[in-house]
Amino acid sequence: MNRREPPLLPLVGQPPAERADAARNRQRLVEAAQRIVAAKGVQGLALDEVAKEAGVGVGTAYRRFGDVSGLAYTLMEGHEFRFQEAFLSGPPPLGPGAPAAERVRAFVHGLLDLQWEQWDLRLLAVTKAPEGYGSGPYNAYHLHLRTLLNELVTDADYWAGALLALLQPAVLDHQQRVLGIGPDRIRAGLDAVLDRLLRQPSGPAA
């Protein structure tokens, strides 16, 4: 049975459609990047090295991805597809069917987990992108949160951005690496913010 994939989130440097040869080059570049990450880690990613590994012209790589952040977002696509599908049409509380406050909390927790799943890639993507943390799927996240928060608070536009700011990889990295705040404290802190914003206590931490 053919399964319809959800539409792409707005990823950096991604055109809506590709010619067959462009799609083949993209696949070769992605596979080369994956090999480099497996061998050297995310710090080894550079478009000229990826192009050389893929046997594709450097200009093709730059046209395709724009910069290394665009490549990083492309490597994150699979996780992004699954997360988007979950909050748009998956089971509650992340997906439709739960009260808005529960969905907001589930989204915040889900996005935090998503950031940690591909930590180095996400940190690279937002710190190297010209638009910073407003790059990639940010607008899709903001729209989803704003829609839910419209039912709960005034100025949902501001609060959607404020919550997303707390979930940015650069912020989380500083909290953990510089301030020594571990993942459990970060999650508890986010819940405390949500308790005050949504006025629905989450109960004791598990």
Buried (B, 14 or more C-beta within 10 A) or exposed (E): EEEEEEEBBEBBBBEEEEEEEBEEBBEBBBEBBEBBBEEEEBEBBBBEBBBBBBEBEEEBBBEBBBBBBBBBBBBBBEBBBEBBEBBBEBEEBBBEEBBBBBBBBBBBBBBBEBBBEBBBBBBBBBBBBEEEBBBBBBEBBBEBBBEBBBEBBEEBEEBBBEBBEBBBBBBBBEBBEEEEBEEEBBBEEBBEBBBEBBEBEBEEEE
